[in-house]
Amino acid sequence: MTTICLDPKIPLGRIKPTDVKAAVDAFNSRYGEMEQVLWRLSRAAVDALLAGKDSQAIEKLVWTVRSWWGVQGVRKETKVKAAATLLEFDWTESMFEASLDLEFDSKNFAVRRVAEFVEGMRRRGVARREWSLASKVLHWLMPWRVPAYDGFVRGTLGVPSGIDNGLAYSFVVTLEYGLAHEILQQGEEWFGDIEPRSPFRALDKYLWWHGGGSADRAVVVKNPWRVLDPLNT
């Protein structure tokens, strides 16, 4: 892997489970209901993907992630193209299971699948390479396998802004897999109490919170459950 000079906002080698848990609890107290809705929505999308069926749940997941977590500049028609791209992939039940493998093959899978999603959307006419959207949608589908990616996460980890998004995401994955490995040696309480209780979901909350999310920039949706109404989930 290419060597770059990181400038993290947090001491990556000294993160304690209690530090992560504090940020996770603060995040959940503000956005917990939205998290529960996204989890329900993501499981409905998983069912559709395993069945290989075009489903409103897949498009709804894409657009809800985009809307709630501030992925800027994404046009509305992207949700249709993103859903169609996801349906092109081969999926197995094991990909969605609540199990964790921190070895090289899993890191490589996360980077490769997000890159394939980005390029698949491009082939379908999406104007930009949507790395943040792709990583976040796949993160919600596979929170035990795929770390999320955005400017807050990248900035907190100290990945320089001048490098390509694909390379930057590869660094984010490597760093988060390393952090998960280190902190998991001290238990799993830092995951918090809201599903999905995965190390990468907890780390995303922690990194996002310290990257600027604590400044109350994201909108708290007052009745997030309405998103599920048309889906009968």
SULTATA-V543960 format. One record per residue. N is the residue number from 1. RES is the residue in one letter. SS is DSSP state (alpha for helix, beta for strand, coil for the rest). PSI is psi as a letter, one per 30 degrees, with the letter a starting at -180 (NA if undefined). Layout:
n=<N/N>
res=<RES/RES>
ss=<SS/SS>
psi=<PSI/PSI>
This chain:
n=<1/2/3/4/5/6/7/8/9/10/11/12/13/14/15/16/17/18/19/20/21/22/23/24/25/26/27/28/29/30/31/32/33/34/35/36/37/38/39/40/41/42/43/44/45/46/47/48/49/50/51/52/53/54/55/56/57/58/59/60/61/62/63/64/65/66/67/68/69/70/71/72/73/74/75/76/77/78/79/80/81/82/83/84/85/86/87/88/89/90/91/92/93/94/95/96/97/98/99/100/101/102/103/104/105/106/107/108/109/110/111/112/113/114/115/116/117/118/119/120/121/122/123/124/125/126/127/128/129/130/131/132/133/134/135/136/137/138/139/140/141/142/143/144/145/146/147/148/149/150/151/152/153/154/155/156/157/158/159/160/161/162/163/164/165/166/167/168/169/170/171/172/173/174/175/176/177/178/179/180/181/182/183/184/185/186/187/188/189/190/191/192/193/194/195/196/197/198/199/200/201/202/203/204/205/206/207/208/209/210/211/212/213/214/215/216/217/218/219/220/221/222/223/224/225/226/227/228/229/230/231/232/233>
res=<M/T/T/I/C/L/D/P/K/I/P/L/G/R/I/K/P/T/D/V/K/A/A/V/D/A/F/N/S/R/Y/G/E/M/E/Q/V/L/W/R/L/S/R/A/A/V/D/A/L/L/A/G/K/D/S/Q/A/I/E/K/L/V/W/T/V/R/S/W/W/G/V/Q/G/V/R/K/E/T/K/V/K/A/A/A/T/L/L/E/F/D/W/T/E/S/M/F/E/A/S/L/D/L/E/F/D/S/K/N/F/A/V/R/R/V/A/E/F/V/E/G/M/R/R/R/G/V/A/R/R/E/W/S/L/A/S/K/V/L/H/W/L/M/P/W/R/V/P/A/Y/D/G/F/V/R/G/T/L/G/V/P/S/G/I/D/N/G/L/A/Y/S/F/V/V/T/L/E/Y/G/L/A/H/E/I/L/Q/Q/G/E/E/W/F/G/D/I/E/P/R/S/P/F/R/A/L/D/K/Y/L/W/W/H/G/G/G/S/A/D/R/A/V/V/V/K/N/P/W/R/V/L/D/P/L/N/T>
ss=<coil/coil/coil/coil/coil/coil/coil/coil/coil/coil/coil/alpha/alpha/alpha/coil/coil/alpha/alpha/alpha/alpha/alpha/alpha/alpha/alpha/alpha/alpha/alpha/alpha/alpha/alpha/alpha/alpha/alpha/alpha/alpha/alpha/alpha/alpha/alpha/alpha/alpha/alpha/alpha/alpha/alpha/alpha/alpha/alpha/alpha/alpha/alpha/coil/coil/coil/coil/alpha/alpha/alpha/alpha/alpha/alpha/alpha/alpha/alpha/alpha/alpha/alpha/alpha/coil/coil/coil/coil/coil/coil/coil/coil/coil/alpha/alpha/alpha/alpha/alpha/alpha/alpha/alpha/alpha/alpha/alpha/coil/coil/coil/coil/alpha/alpha/alpha/alpha/coil/coil/coil/coil/coil/coil/coil/alpha/alpha/alpha/alpha/alpha/alpha/alpha/alpha/alpha/alpha/alpha/alpha/alpha/alpha/alpha/alpha/alpha/alpha/alpha/alpha/coil/coil/coil/coil/coil/coil/coil/alpha/alpha/alpha/alpha/alpha/alpha/alpha/alpha/alpha/alpha/alpha/coil/coil/coil/coil/coil/coil/coil/coil/coil/alpha/alpha/alpha/alpha/alpha/alpha/alpha/coil/coil/coil/coil/coil/coil/coil/alpha/alpha/alpha/alpha/alpha/alpha/alpha/alpha/alpha/alpha/alpha/alpha/alpha/alpha/alpha/alpha/alpha/alpha/alpha/alpha/coil/coil/coil/coil/alpha/alpha/alpha/coil/coil/coil/coil/coil/coil/coil/alpha/alpha/alpha/alpha/alpha/alpha/alpha/alpha/alpha/alpha/alpha/alpha/alpha/coil/alpha/alpha/alpha/coil/coil/coil/coil/coil/coil/coil/coil/alpha/alpha/alpha/alpha/alpha/alpha/alpha/alpha/coil/coil>
psi=<k/k/k/l/j/k/i/l/f/l/j/e/f/g/k/l/e/e/e/e/e/e/e/e/e/e/e/e/f/e/g/e/e/e/e/e/e/e/e/e/e/e/e/e/e/e/e/e/e/e/f/h/k/k/k/f/e/e/e/e/e/e/e/e/e/e/e/e/g/h/j/k/g/k/l/e/f/e/e/e/e/e/e/e/e/e/f/f/l/k/k/l/e/f/f/g/l/i/l/k/j/g/l/e/e/e/e/e/e/e/e/e/e/e/e/e/e/e/e/e/e/e/f/g/g/k/e/l/j/i/e/e/e/e/e/e/e/e/e/f/e/i/f/f/e/j/k/l/k/a/e/e/e/e/e/e/f/g/k/k/f/f/l/k/e/e/e/e/e/e/e/e/e/e/e/e/e/e/e/e/e/e/f/f/f/g/a/g/f/f/f/a/f/k/k/k/i/l/e/e/e/e/e/e/e/e/e/e/e/f/f/f/f/f/g/h/f/k/k/j/k/e/i/f/f/f/e/f/e/f/f/h/NA>
